[in-house]
Amino acid sequence: MANRLHIYTNNPTAGGVDGTEVSSGTGLSPITVSLDASKEETQAVKCALRCDTGFKIDGEVAVSLIGTNAAKWKLAPDGDFGSPADADMNGAWGDSITLEHVGSLNAAFWVKAMSSKDEKPSNDTSVSLQAEGLVAADEGA
């Protein structure tokens, strides 16, 4: 069965259908951030989950980070933050989140990357965002 649940970035609108789809295992369209480790920076990026038209998640979606450097990333549910800086300071950050009511409109959430002074400059592609849920036909669509 084809993948009916997708992750979007590029400032998707909660409840909308915009955003840029993130690659699924190919690395061609990743969620990217550039951080200065000497400043121990953080950067929040707004993302969204959305099903194909005519589908929804039956129940909840578990979103988590997997990979070698997953500890340098965090997730937070959307809190109607006015900016990435607002989300960075006020988000309820954790290693995983659960989203409800995921259908054919964007269910927004945030991803945060963190750097530390002990890092050397690198292009780290070791972390993946994993979203798991039961996709079902949306009879009301």
Secondary structure as UniProt FT lines:
FT   STRAND          5..9
FT   TURN            14..15
FT   STRAND          20..21
FT   HELIX           37..39
FT   STRAND          42..51
FT   TURN            53..54
FT   STRAND          55..57
FT   STRAND          60..67
FT   TURN            68..69
FT   HELIX           70..72
FT   STRAND          73..77
FT   HELIX           84..90
FT   STRAND          96..100
FT   STRAND          107..114
FT   TURN            117..118
FT   STRAND          127..132
FT   STRAND          135..137
FT   TURN            139..140
//
